């Protein structure tokens, strides 16, 4: 029997966080979740809120740093600025393919 899509999403999200070197105990601790919550999610005991939380944390893993710093406003700003700088730096390093695509169309 195939797993529901939500269950696969939960499992994939947990695998992604693990691939970043994060332990589930760490994730639970910084988010203030009871112990073994993520294990229960893996076993199929999850809610829509759990899926939403995993989506947010997977999209923005640096939010765990914010949580680890107890959502301190000063630290949160610092982390957000660092993450924005990282994104901008990576975009700067990637070639702009739109110019190349226009050149190819002209040929």
Biopython code that builds the backbone (N, CA, C, O; Angstrom):
import numpy as np
from Bio.PDB.StructureBuilder import StructureBuilder

atoms = [
    (1, "UNK", "N", (0.841, -1.184, 0.000)),
    (1, "UNK", "CA", (0.000, 0.000, 0.000)),
    (1, "UNK", "C", (0.887, 1.249, 0.000)),
    (1, "UNK", "O", (1.837, 1.342, 0.778)),
    (2, "UNK", "N", (0.575, 2.193, -0.865)),
    (2, "UNK", "CA", (1.370, 3.407, -0.991)),
    (2, "UNK", "C", (1.121, 4.337, 0.198)),
    (2, "UNK", "O", (0.026, 4.398, 0.757)),
    (3, "UNK", "N", (2.175, 5.049, 0.554)),
    (3, "UNK", "CA", (2.046, 6.017, 1.642)),
    (3, "UNK", "C", (1.285, 7.239, 1.149)),
    (3, "UNK", "O", (1.375, 7.595, -0.026)),
    (4, "UNK", "N", (0.537, 7.882, 2.039)),
    (4, "UNK", "CA", (-0.112, 9.140, 1.641)),
    (4, "UNK", "C", (0.960, 10.170, 1.292)),
    (4, "UNK", "O", (2.059, 10.120, 1.845)),
    (5, "UNK", "N", (0.663, 11.099, 0.386)),
    (5, "UNK", "CA", (1.670, 12.094, -0.001)),
    (5, "UNK", "C", (2.198, 12.902, 1.186)),
    (5, "UNK", "O", (3.364, 13.297, 1.213)),
    (6, "UNK", "N", (1.329, 13.140, 2.159)),
    (6, "UNK", "CA", (1.762, 13.905, 3.332)),
    (6, "UNK", "C", (2.825, 13.144, 4.122)),
    (6, "UNK", "O", (3.780, 13.737, 4.623)),
    (7, "UNK", "N", (2.652, 11.826, 4.229)),
    (7, "UNK", "CA", (3.616, 11.012, 4.966)),
    (7, "UNK", "C", (4.973, 11.044, 4.260)),
    (7, "UNK", "O", (6.015, 11.160, 4.905)),
    (8, "UNK", "N", (4.950, 10.941, 2.938)),
    (8, "UNK", "CA", (6.201, 11.012, 2.170)),
    (8, "UNK", "C", (6.856, 12.372, 2.358)),
    (8, "UNK", "O", (8.079, 12.465, 2.465)),
    (9, "UNK", "N", (6.046, 13.433, 2.398)),
    (9, "UNK", "CA", (6.592, 14.776, 2.596)),
    (9, "UNK", "C", (7.233, 14.898, 3.976)),
    (9, "UNK", "O", (8.308, 15.484, 4.110)),
    (10, "UNK", "N", (6.590, 14.357, 4.988)),
    (10, "UNK", "CA", (7.147, 14.374, 6.342)),
    (10, "UNK", "C", (8.496, 13.656, 6.347)),
    (10, "UNK", "O", (9.484, 14.182, 6.859)),
    (11, "UNK", "N", (8.533, 12.464, 5.781)),
    (11, "UNK", "CA", (9.764, 11.678, 5.772)),
    (11, "UNK", "C", (10.869, 12.372, 4.976)),
    (11, "UNK", "O", (12.023, 12.395, 5.404)),
    (12, "UNK", "N", (10.517, 12.939, 3.810)),
    (12, "UNK", "CA", (11.506, 13.652, 2.998)),
    (12, "UNK", "C", (12.040, 14.886, 3.719)),
    (12, "UNK", "O", (13.228, 15.195, 3.633)),
    (13, "UNK", "N", (11.168, 15.583, 4.423)),
    (13, "UNK", "CA", (11.584, 16.769, 5.170)),
    (13, "UNK", "C", (12.561, 16.388, 6.282)),
    (13, "UNK", "O", (13.569, 17.064, 6.490)),
    (14, "UNK", "N", (12.260, 15.325, 6.977)),
    (14, "UNK", "CA", (13.132, 14.874, 8.069)),
    (14, "UNK", "C", (14.480, 14.419, 7.502)),
    (14, "UNK", "O", (15.527, 14.694, 8.088)),
    (15, "UNK", "N", (14.453, 13.730, 6.375)),
    (15, "UNK", "CA", (15.706, 13.320, 5.724)),
    (15, "UNK", "C", (16.516, 14.536, 5.304)),
    (15, "UNK", "O", (17.738, 14.552, 5.453)),
    (16, "UNK", "N", (15.848, 15.548, 4.781)),
    (16, "UNK", "CA", (16.543, 16.764, 4.368)),
    (16, "UNK", "C", (17.234, 17.422, 5.557)),
    (16, "UNK", "O", (18.403, 17.798, 5.468)),
    (17, "UNK", "N", (16.518, 17.562, 6.661)),
    (17, "UNK", "CA", (17.119, 18.177, 7.852)),
    (17, "UNK", "C", (18.300, 17.350, 8.344)),
    (17, "UNK", "O", (19.317, 17.905, 8.760)),
    (18, "UNK", "N", (18.172, 16.036, 8.299)),
    (18, "UNK", "CA", (19.278, 15.151, 8.694)),
    (18, "UNK", "C", (20.475, 15.341, 7.764)),
    (18, "UNK", "O", (21.621, 15.310, 8.211)),
    (19, "UNK", "N", (20.209, 15.538, 6.465)),
    (19, "UNK", "CA", (21.300, 15.720, 5.502)),
    (19, "UNK", "C", (22.072, 17.009, 5.758)),
    (19, "UNK", "O", (23.214, 17.154, 5.321)),
    (20, "UNK", "N", (21.447, 17.939, 6.465)),
    (20, "UNK", "CA", (22.131, 19.179, 6.841)),
    (20, "UNK", "C", (22.978, 18.995, 8.098)),
    (20, "UNK", "O", (23.643, 19.925, 8.555)),
    (21, "UNK", "N", (22.943, 17.784, 8.646)),
    (21, "UNK", "CA", (23.708, 17.496, 9.852)),
    (21, "UNK", "C", (22.957, 17.806, 11.136)),
    (21, "UNK", "O", (23.548, 17.842, 12.216)),
    (22, "UNK", "N", (21.664, 18.029, 11.018)),
    (22, "UNK", "CA", (20.858, 18.356, 12.192)),
    (22, "UNK", "C", (20.280, 17.074, 12.785)),
    (22, "UNK", "O", (19.787, 16.207, 12.064)),
    (23, "UNK", "N", (20.350, 16.973, 14.092)),
    (23, "UNK", "CA", (19.708, 15.835, 14.746)),
    (23, "UNK", "C", (18.266, 16.224, 15.066)),
    (23, "UNK", "O", (17.946, 17.399, 15.246)),
    (24, "UNK", "N", (17.425, 15.229, 15.130)),
    (24, "UNK", "CA", (16.024, 15.507, 15.429)),
    (24, "UNK", "C", (15.871, 15.980, 16.877)),
    (24, "UNK", "O", (14.955, 16.740, 17.193)),
    (25, "UNK", "N", (16.763, 15.530, 17.746)),
    (25, "UNK", "CA", (16.737, 16.004, 19.134)),
    (25, "UNK", "C", (17.022, 17.515, 19.169)),
    (25, "UNK", "O", (16.398, 18.251, 19.934)),
    (26, "UNK", "N", (17.960, 17.961, 18.343)),
    (26, "UNK", "CA", (18.265, 19.398, 18.259)),
    (26, "UNK", "C", (17.047, 20.170, 17.758)),
    (26, "UNK", "O", (16.665, 21.182, 18.346)),
    (27, "UNK", "N", (16.441, 19.696, 16.680)),
    (27, "UNK", "CA", (15.279, 20.372, 16.107)),
    (27, "UNK", "C", (14.160, 20.468, 17.146)),
    (27, "UNK", "O", (13.552, 21.523, 17.323)),
    (28, "UNK", "N", (13.901, 19.361, 17.824)),
    (28, "UNK", "CA", (12.860, 19.361, 18.858)),
    (28, "UNK", "C", (13.193, 20.331, 19.978)),
    (28, "UNK", "O", (12.329, 21.069, 20.454)),
    (29, "UNK", "N", (14.461, 20.325, 20.398)),
    (29, "UNK", "CA", (14.868, 21.181, 21.518)),
    (29, "UNK", "C", (14.705, 22.661, 21.183)),
    (29, "UNK", "O", (14.107, 23.408, 21.957)),
    (30, "UNK", "N", (15.241, 23.095, 20.016)),
    (30, "UNK", "CA", (15.194, 24.528, 19.708)),
    (30, "UNK", "C", (13.787, 25.011, 19.398)),
    (30, "UNK", "O", (13.470, 26.183, 19.602)),
    (31, "UNK", "N", (12.934, 24.105, 18.900)),
    (31, "UNK", "CA", (11.556, 24.496, 18.607)),
    (31, "UNK", "C", (10.621, 24.298, 19.795)),
    (31, "UNK", "O", (9.439, 24.635, 19.724)),
    (32, "UNK", "N", (11.155, 23.750, 20.888)),
    (32, "UNK", "CA", (10.337, 23.551, 22.076)),
    (32, "UNK", "C", (9.324, 22.432, 21.930)),
    (32, "UNK", "O", (8.273, 22.448, 22.571)),
    (33, "UNK", "N", (9.641, 21.460, 21.085)),
    (33, "UNK", "CA", (8.740, 20.315, 20.896)),
    (33, "UNK", "C", (9.052, 19.236, 21.928)),
    (33, "UNK", "O", (10.207, 19.081, 22.324)),
    (34, "UNK", "N", (8.059, 18.500, 22.362)),
    (34, "UNK", "CA", (8.320, 17.386, 23.279)),
    (34, "UNK", "C", (9.245, 16.353, 22.623)),
    (34, "UNK", "O", (9.257, 16.199, 21.402)),
    (35, "UNK", "N", (10.012, 15.657, 23.453)),
    (35, "UNK", "CA", (10.897, 14.611, 22.940)),
    (35, "UNK", "C", (10.080, 13.592, 22.154)),
    (35, "UNK", "O", (8.925, 13.309, 22.470)),
    (36, "UNK", "N", (10.711, 13.055, 21.130)),
    (36, "UNK", "CA", (10.151, 12.015, 20.262)),
    (36, "UNK", "C", (8.978, 12.490, 19.396)),
    (36, "UNK", "O", (8.287, 11.670, 18.791)),
    (37, "UNK", "N", (8.750, 13.796, 19.333)),
    (37, "UNK", "CA", (7.681, 14.325, 18.474)),
    (37, "UNK", "C", (7.950, 13.966, 17.020)),
    (37, "UNK", "O", (7.059, 13.494, 16.315)),
    (38, "UNK", "N", (9.171, 14.190, 16.579)),
    (38, "UNK", "CA", (9.499, 13.929, 15.176)),
    (38, "UNK", "C", (9.409, 12.434, 14.884)),
    (38, "UNK", "O", (9.006, 12.034, 13.792)),
    (39, "UNK", "N", (9.780, 11.618, 15.851)),
    (39, "UNK", "CA", (9.645, 10.171, 15.678)),
    (39, "UNK", "C", (8.167, 9.803, 15.479)),
    (39, "UNK", "O", (7.844, 8.942, 14.662)),
    (40, "UNK", "N", (7.282, 10.456, 16.226)),
    (40, "UNK", "CA", (5.841, 10.195, 16.060)),
    (40, "UNK", "C", (5.366, 10.659, 14.679)),
    (40, "UNK", "O", (4.530, 10.009, 14.051)),
    (41, "UNK", "N", (5.905, 11.785, 14.217)),
    (41, "UNK", "CA", (5.544, 12.258, 12.886)),
    (41, "UNK", "C", (5.948, 11.231, 11.837)),
    (41, "UNK", "O", (5.193, 10.950, 10.906)),
    (42, "UNK", "N", (7.144, 10.674, 11.995)),
    (42, "UNK", "CA", (7.613, 9.655, 11.047)),
    (42, "UNK", "C", (6.713, 8.426, 11.063)),
    (42, "UNK", "O", (6.549, 7.752, 10.046)),
    (43, "UNK", "N", (6.137, 8.143, 12.215)),
    (43, "UNK", "CA", (5.251, 6.979, 12.358)),
    (43, "UNK", "C", (3.838, 7.264, 11.855)),
    (43, "UNK", "O", (2.972, 6.390, 11.903)),
    (44, "UNK", "N", (3.604, 8.479, 11.375)),
    (44, "UNK", "CA", (2.297, 8.803, 10.816)),
    (44, "UNK", "C", (1.400, 9.621, 11.715)),
    (44, "UNK", "O", (0.273, 9.944, 11.340)),
    (45, "UNK", "N", (1.885, 9.963, 12.901)),
    (45, "UNK", "CA", (1.091, 10.773, 13.836)),
    (45, "UNK", "C", (1.477, 12.238, 13.685)),
    (45, "UNK", "O", (2.255, 12.759, 14.484)),
    (46, "UNK", "N", (0.945, 12.899, 12.678)),
    (46, "UNK", "CA", (1.274, 14.297, 12.439)),
    (46, "UNK", "C", (0.000, 15.057, 12.111)),
    (46, "UNK", "O", (-1.025, 14.469, 11.767)),
    (47, "UNK", "N", (0.087, 16.360, 12.224)),
    (47, "UNK", "CA", (-1.051, 17.230, 11.934)),
    (47, "UNK", "C", (-0.683, 18.140, 10.764)),
    (47, "UNK", "O", (0.455, 18.145, 10.294)),
    (48, "UNK", "N", (-1.651, 18.894, 10.315)),
    (48, "UNK", "CA", (-1.383, 19.878, 9.263)),
    (48, "UNK", "C", (-0.371, 20.906, 9.765)),
    (48, "UNK", "O", (0.459, 21.388, 8.993)),
    (49, "UNK", "N", (-0.435, 21.241, 11.040)),
    (49, "UNK", "CA", (0.523, 22.194, 11.615)),
    (49, "UNK", "C", (1.939, 21.634, 11.582)),
    (49, "UNK", "O", (2.892, 22.375, 11.341)),
    (50, "UNK", "N", (2.086, 20.329, 11.823)),
    (50, "UNK", "CA", (3.405, 19.698, 11.778)),
    (50, "UNK", "C", (3.973, 19.776, 10.362)),
    (50, "UNK", "O", (5.152, 20.079, 10.180)),
    (51, "UNK", "N", (3.143, 19.506, 9.370)),
    (51, "UNK", "CA", (3.590, 19.575, 7.980)),
    (51, "UNK", "C", (3.987, 21.009, 7.634)),
    (51, "UNK", "O", (5.013, 21.231, 6.990)),
    (52, "UNK", "N", (3.187, 21.970, 8.055)),
    (52, "UNK", "CA", (3.507, 23.380, 7.792)),
    (52, "UNK", "C", (4.836, 23.772, 8.442)),
    (52, "UNK", "O", (5.655, 24.457, 7.828)),
    (53, "UNK", "N", (5.041, 23.338, 9.675)),
    (53, "UNK", "CA", (6.292, 23.647, 10.376)),
    (53, "UNK", "C", (7.481, 23.044, 9.634)),
    (53, "UNK", "O", (8.498, 23.712, 9.452)),
    (54, "UNK", "N", (7.365, 21.804, 9.209)),
    (54, "UNK", "CA", (8.456, 21.166, 8.465)),
    (54, "UNK", "C", (8.724, 21.883, 7.141)),
    (54, "UNK", "O", (9.879, 22.048, 6.748)),
    (55, "UNK", "N", (7.676, 22.302, 6.463)),
    (55, "UNK", "CA", (7.860, 23.030, 5.199)),
    (55, "UNK", "C", (8.641, 24.322, 5.429)),
    (55, "UNK", "O", (9.557, 24.647, 4.674)),
    (56, "UNK", "N", (8.273, 25.044, 6.467)),
    (56, "UNK", "CA", (8.938, 26.316, 6.765)),
    (56, "UNK", "C", (10.396, 26.083, 7.144)),
    (56, "UNK", "O", (11.285, 26.774, 6.647)),
    (57, "UNK", "N", (10.643, 25.123, 8.014)),
    (57, "UNK", "CA", (12.006, 24.863, 8.480)),
    (57, "UNK", "C", (12.883, 24.332, 7.338)),
    (57, "UNK", "O", (14.073, 24.641, 7.279)),
    (58, "UNK", "N", (12.309, 23.548, 6.445)),
    (58, "UNK", "CA", (13.095, 23.045, 5.307)),
    (58, "UNK", "C", (13.384, 24.166, 4.303)),
    (58, "UNK", "O", (14.462, 24.204, 3.710)),
    (59, "UNK", "N", (12.435, 25.065, 4.115)),
    (59, "UNK", "CA", (12.648, 26.183, 3.197)),
    (59, "UNK", "C", (13.649, 27.179, 3.761)),
    (59, "UNK", "O", (14.421, 27.785, 3.018)),
    (60, "UNK", "N", (13.631, 27.344, 5.076)),
    (60, "UNK", "CA", (14.498, 28.319, 5.744)),
    (60, "UNK", "C", (15.150, 27.678, 6.969)),
    (60, "UNK", "O", (14.796, 28.012, 8.100)),
    (61, "UNK", "N", (16.097, 26.764, 6.757)),
    (61, "UNK", "CA", (16.701, 26.058, 7.891)),
    (61, "UNK", "C", (17.367, 26.983, 8.907)),
    (61, "UNK", "O", (17.517, 26.627, 10.076)),
    (62, "UNK", "N", (17.763, 28.167, 8.456)),
    (62, "UNK", "CA", (18.395, 29.116, 9.365)),
    (62, "UNK", "C", (17.430, 29.590, 10.461)),
    (62, "UNK", "O", (17.865, 30.163, 11.460)),
    (63, "UNK", "N", (16.134, 29.358, 10.279)),
    (63, "UNK", "CA", (15.191, 29.708, 11.339)),
    (63, "UNK", "C", (15.454, 28.913, 12.620)),
    (63, "UNK", "O", (15.083, 29.341, 13.713)),
    (64, "UNK", "N", (16.095, 27.758, 12.471)),
    (64, "UNK", "CA", (16.455, 26.991, 13.664)),
    (64, "UNK", "C", (17.507, 27.732, 14.483)),
    (64, "UNK", "O", (17.520, 27.637, 15.710)),
    (65, "UNK", "N", (18.390, 28.471, 13.806)),
    (65, "UNK", "CA", (19.358, 29.308, 14.535)),
    (65, "UNK", "C", (18.637, 30.404, 15.305)),
    (65, "UNK", "O", (18.984, 30.710, 16.445)),
    (66, "UNK", "N", (17.635, 30.987, 14.672)),
    (66, "UNK", "CA", (16.833, 32.023, 15.330)),
    (66, "UNK", "C", (16.171, 31.432, 16.575)),
    (66, "UNK", "O", (16.191, 32.037, 17.647)),
    (67, "UNK", "N", (15.593, 30.260, 16.422)),
    (67, "UNK", "CA", (14.937, 29.593, 17.555)),
    (67, "UNK", "C", (15.954, 29.255, 18.642)),
    (67, "UNK", "O", (15.678, 29.410, 19.832)),
    (68, "UNK", "N", (17.134, 28.790, 18.223)),
    (68, "UNK", "CA", (18.167, 28.430, 19.196)),
    (68, "UNK", "C", (18.578, 29.638, 20.039)),
    (68, "UNK", "O", (18.975, 29.496, 21.196)),
    (69, "UNK", "N", (18.479, 30.813, 19.449)),
    (69, "UNK", "CA", (18.807, 32.047, 20.159)),
    (69, "UNK", "C", (17.577, 32.665, 20.821)),
    (69, "UNK", "O", (17.543, 33.863, 21.103)),
    (70, "UNK", "N", (16.579, 31.835, 21.062)),
    (70, "UNK", "CA", (15.358, 32.224, 21.779)),
    (70, "UNK", "C", (14.638, 33.398, 21.129)),
    (70, "UNK", "O", (14.026, 34.223, 21.807)),
    (71, "UNK", "N", (14.724, 33.460, 19.792)),
    (71, "UNK", "CA", (14.046, 34.490, 19.011)),
    (71, "UNK", "C", (14.437, 35.903, 19.433)),
    (71, "UNK", "O", (13.660, 36.847, 19.298)),
    (72, "UNK", "N", (15.662, 36.024, 19.948)),
    (72, "UNK", "CA", (16.194, 37.325, 20.326)),
    (72, "UNK", "C", (16.202, 38.230, 19.090)),
    (72, "UNK", "O", (16.732, 37.853, 18.045)),
    (73, "UNK", "N", (15.623, 39.403, 19.212)),
    (73, "UNK", "CA", (15.453, 40.291, 18.059)),
    (73, "UNK", "C", (16.789, 40.668, 17.421)),
    (73, "UNK", "O", (16.918, 40.645, 16.197)),
    (74, "UNK", "N", (17.754, 41.006, 18.217)),
    (74, "UNK", "CA", (19.068, 41.402, 17.694)),
    (74, "UNK", "C", (19.739, 40.244, 16.942)),
    (74, "UNK", "O", (20.254, 40.424, 15.839)),
    (75, "UNK", "N", (19.724, 39.070, 17.549)),
    (75, "UNK", "CA", (20.327, 37.905, 16.909)),
    (75, "UNK", "C", (19.536, 37.506, 15.655)),
    (75, "UNK", "O", (20.119, 37.093, 14.653)),
    (76, "UNK", "N", (18.227, 37.631, 15.722)),
    (76, "UNK", "CA", (17.393, 37.294, 14.565)),
    (76, "UNK", "C", (17.749, 38.174, 13.378)),
    (76, "UNK", "O", (17.884, 37.685, 12.256)),
    (77, "UNK", "N", (17.900, 39.457, 13.621)),
    (77, "UNK", "CA", (18.283, 40.384, 12.547)),
    (77, "UNK", "C", (19.638, 40.004, 11.962)),
    (77, "UNK", "O", (19.818, 39.993, 10.745)),
    (78, "UNK", "N", (20.581, 39.693, 12.835)),
    (78, "UNK", "CA", (21.930, 39.323, 12.390)),
    (78, "UNK", "C", (21.866, 38.076, 11.502)),
    (78, "UNK", "O", (22.490, 38.034, 10.442)),
    (79, "UNK", "N", (21.130, 37.087, 11.925)),
    (79, "UNK", "CA", (21.009, 35.840, 11.163)),
    (79, "UNK", "C", (20.325, 36.093, 9.824)),
    (79, "UNK", "O", (20.756, 35.565, 8.799)),
    (80, "UNK", "N", (19.277, 36.885, 9.825)),
    (80, "UNK", "CA", (18.562, 37.192, 8.580)),
    (80, "UNK", "C", (19.479, 37.925, 7.606)),
    (80, "UNK", "O", (19.495, 37.609, 6.416)),
    (81, "UNK", "N", (20.228, 38.882, 8.089)),
    (81, "UNK", "CA", (21.143, 39.639, 7.220)),
    (81, "UNK", "C", (22.226, 38.721, 6.663)),
    (81, "UNK", "O", (22.570, 38.812, 5.484)),
    (82, "UNK", "N", (22.764, 37.839, 7.499)),
    (82, "UNK", "CA", (23.783, 36.888, 7.028)),
    (82, "UNK", "C", (23.216, 35.988, 5.937)),
    (82, "UNK", "O", (23.867, 35.742, 4.922)),
    (83, "UNK", "N", (22.013, 35.506, 6.153)),
    (83, "UNK", "CA", (21.398, 34.611, 5.170)),
    (83, "UNK", "C", (21.093, 35.344, 3.865)),
    (83, "UNK", "O", (21.285, 34.792, 2.782)),
    (84, "UNK", "N", (20.620, 36.582, 3.965)),
    (84, "UNK", "CA", (20.345, 37.371, 2.762)),
    (84, "UNK", "C", (21.645, 37.623, 2.000)),
    (84, "UNK", "O", (21.670, 37.539, 0.772)),
    (85, "UNK", "N", (22.717, 37.930, 2.717)),
    (85, "UNK", "CA", (24.015, 38.145, 2.067)),
    (85, "UNK", "C", (24.481, 36.876, 1.367)),
    (85, "UNK", "O", (25.015, 36.943, 0.259)),
    (86, "UNK", "N", (24.288, 35.724, 1.995)),
    (86, "UNK", "CA", (24.662, 34.451, 1.362)),
    (86, "UNK", "C", (23.899, 34.237, 0.061)),
    (86, "UNK", "O", (24.481, 33.827, -0.943)),
    (87, "UNK", "N", (22.608, 34.510, 0.076)),
    (87, "UNK", "CA", (21.788, 34.333, -1.123)),
    (87, "UNK", "C", (22.265, 35.283, -2.217)),
    (87, "UNK", "O", (22.431, 34.869, -3.365)),
    (88, "UNK", "N", (22.487, 36.545, -1.876)),
    (88, "UNK", "CA", (22.935, 37.517, -2.871)),
    (88, "UNK", "C", (24.305, 37.145, -3.428)),
    (88, "UNK", "O", (24.547, 37.294, -4.625)),
    (89, "UNK", "N", (25.186, 36.671, -2.589)),
    (89, "UNK", "CA", (26.520, 36.276, -3.034)),
    (89, "UNK", "C", (26.435, 35.106, -4.007)),
    (89, "UNK", "O", (27.114, 35.099, -5.034)),
    (90, "UNK", "N", (25.602, 34.115, -3.686)),
    (90, "UNK", "CA", (25.448, 32.960, -4.584)),
    (90, "UNK", "C", (24.850, 33.383, -5.919)),
    (90, "UNK", "O", (25.245, 32.860, -6.962)),
    (91, "UNK", "N", (23.906, 34.318, -5.908)),
    (91, "UNK", "CA", (23.307, 34.790, -7.156)),
    (91, "UNK", "C", (24.332, 35.534, -8.000)),
    (91, "UNK", "O", (24.316, 35.456, -9.228)),
    (92, "UNK", "N", (25.218, 36.251, -7.333)),
    (92, "UNK", "CA", (26.248, 37.005, -8.043)),
    (92, "UNK", "C", (27.218, 36.063, -8.736)),
    (92, "UNK", "O", (27.713, 36.367, -9.821)),
    (93, "UNK", "N", (27.492, 34.922, -8.117)),
    (93, "UNK", "CA", (28.436, 33.964, -8.680)),
    (93, "UNK", "C", (27.855, 33.179, -9.845)),
    (93, "UNK", "O", (28.603, 32.662, -10.674)),
    (94, "UNK", "N", (26.546, 33.084, -9.919)),
    (94, "UNK", "CA", (25.919, 32.313, -10.990)),
    (94, "UNK", "C", (25.825, 33.181, -12.241)),
    (94, "UNK", "O", (25.436, 34.346, -12.161)),
    (95, "UNK", "N", (26.178, 32.624, -13.385)),
    (95, "UNK", "CA", (26.110, 33.421, -14.612)),
    (95, "UNK", "C", (24.670, 33.768, -14.952)),
    (95, "UNK", "O", (23.744, 33.009, -14.667)),
    (96, "UNK", "N", (24.504, 34.925, -15.564)),
    (96, "UNK", "CA", (23.175, 35.349, -16.003)),
    (96, "UNK", "C", (22.894, 34.694, -17.343)),
    (96, "UNK", "O", (23.407, 35.127, -18.375)),
    (97, "UNK", "N", (22.089, 33.663, -17.325)),
    (97, "UNK", "CA", (21.815, 32.895, -18.532)),
    (97, "UNK", "C", (20.840, 33.597, -19.469)),
    (97, "UNK", "O", (20.703, 33.192, -20.623)),
    (98, "UNK", "N", (20.173, 34.623, -19.005)),
    (98, "UNK", "CA", (19.216, 35.308, -19.877)),
    (98, "UNK", "C", (19.940, 36.016, -21.010)),
    (98, "UNK", "O", (19.448, 36.029, -22.138)),
    (99, "UNK", "N", (21.105, 36.608, -20.732)),
    (99, "UNK", "CA", (21.872, 37.261, -21.793)),
    (99, "UNK", "C", (22.317, 36.241, -22.827)),
    (99, "UNK", "O", (22.225, 36.494, -24.028)),
    (100, "UNK", "N", (22.797, 35.091, -22.373)),
    (100, "UNK", "CA", (23.250, 34.040, -23.279)),
    (100, "UNK", "C", (22.082, 33.506, -24.113)),
    (100, "UNK", "O", (22.246, 33.226, -25.301)),
    (101, "UNK", "N", (20.942, 33.370, -23.516)),
    (101, "UNK", "CA", (19.769, 32.868, -24.223)),
    (101, "UNK", "C", (19.361, 33.849, -25.327)),
    (101, "UNK", "O", (18.972, 33.418, -26.413)),
    (102, "UNK", "N", (19.441, 35.158, -25.070)),
    (102, "UNK", "CA", (19.114, 36.165, -26.068)),
    (102, "UNK", "C", (20.103, 36.112, -27.232)),
    (102, "UNK", "O", (19.718, 36.274, -28.390)),
    (103, "UNK", "N", (21.386, 35.884, -26.914)),
    (103, "UNK", "CA", (22.398, 35.762, -27.967)),
    (103, "UNK", "C", (22.098, 34.584, -28.865)),
    (103, "UNK", "O", (22.218, 34.680, -30.087)),
    (104, "UNK", "N", (21.703, 33.463, -28.261)),
    (104, "UNK", "CA", (21.394, 32.273, -29.057)),
    (104, "UNK", "C", (20.188, 32.510, -29.965)),
    (104, "UNK", "O", (20.162, 32.030, -31.098)),
    (105, "UNK", "N", (19.206, 33.236, -29.482)),
    (105, "UNK", "CA", (18.012, 33.507, -30.279)),
    (105, "UNK", "C", (18.343, 34.388, -31.478)),
    (105, "UNK", "O", (17.738, 34.256, -32.542)),
    (106, "UNK", "N", (19.309, 35.287, -31.298)),
    (106, "UNK", "CA", (19.682, 36.204, -32.368)),
    (106, "UNK", "C", (20.439, 35.491, -33.480)),
    (106, "UNK", "O", (20.439, 35.958, -34.619)),
    (107, "UNK", "N", (21.078, 34.377, -33.173)),
    (107, "UNK", "CA", (21.894, 33.668, -34.178)),
    (107, "UNK", "C", (21.085, 32.971, -35.192)),
    (107, "UNK", "O", (21.636, 32.338, -36.093)),
]
sb = StructureBuilder()
sb.init_structure("model")
sb.init_model(0)
sb.init_chain("A")
sb.init_seg("    ")
for serial, (resi, resn, name, xyz) in enumerate(atoms, 1):
    if name == "N":
        sb.init_residue(resn, " ", resi, " ")
    sb.init_atom(name, np.array(xyz, "f"), 0.0, 1.0, " ", f" {name:<3s}", serial, name[0])
structure = sb.get_structure()
